[in-house]
Amino acid sequence: MFNSSAPENVVDINSYLANPLPSAPSQTANSAQVEASTVDLVQTNKRLVTIVMGMTLMIGLVACIAYLAGRAMTIARSNGSPQIRQSGPIVVDSPRVQESRTLTRPQETAPVALPVTPAPLKVAVSALPAKPAVTLGSEVPTPGKWYVQVGHVEATQLSTFRNALEAKGFKTFATSGETADTRRVLLGPLQDDDSRRAMQQNLRAAGYESFQRRF
């Protein structure tokens, strides 16, 4: 008898046409995905290389700082504490050897102190300043003669005053003054008036005032 029902393995064409199979991805989409994955991988590798290089530099820097600090501490310790170098083994004598050396050591004689004679003290005596010689002015002017009187000073100052005038070329002599302690300093005698005036000009040029006087 004819069976009008279709077999189970027969595909319904209408349903296949209504629901077609999904199409496969195109070649362009696949290549874009591959390029994107490659770019991500390269960037990730670059980041890893950068991180590794930074860590290496940091470790090297820390190691250098630690080395320099340790070297500085070593130098400071070596400069601060003196190093004791032992050139050879230290030999320690036994007690018997030390005792024998003590017994055989010659006796040391104490030095004899000789009497010391103290040196005489030398006292420096400064020389006292010599008193200037006092010229008493015993010269007596010639009566009736003219002189130029340049000073009327005390007897204690007469020598100094006359020495100053003679150092400038004036030849003077002294005679008694108004009192016993004073002296007159004169130049002359000068008979003519021109000679006396010339002498006065010379004295004035040397810084001395004078006047004419007749005895």
BELLIN-V524972 format. One record per helix or strand. SS is the DSSP state (2 for helix, 1 for strand). FROM is the first residue (numbers start at 1). TO is the last residue. If there is no record, write none. Layout:
# BELLIN-V524972
SS,FROM,TO  SS,FROM,TO
This chain:
# BELLIN-V524972
2,13,18  2,27,80  2,95,104  1,146,154  2,155,167  1,173,176  1,182,188  2,193,205  1,211,214
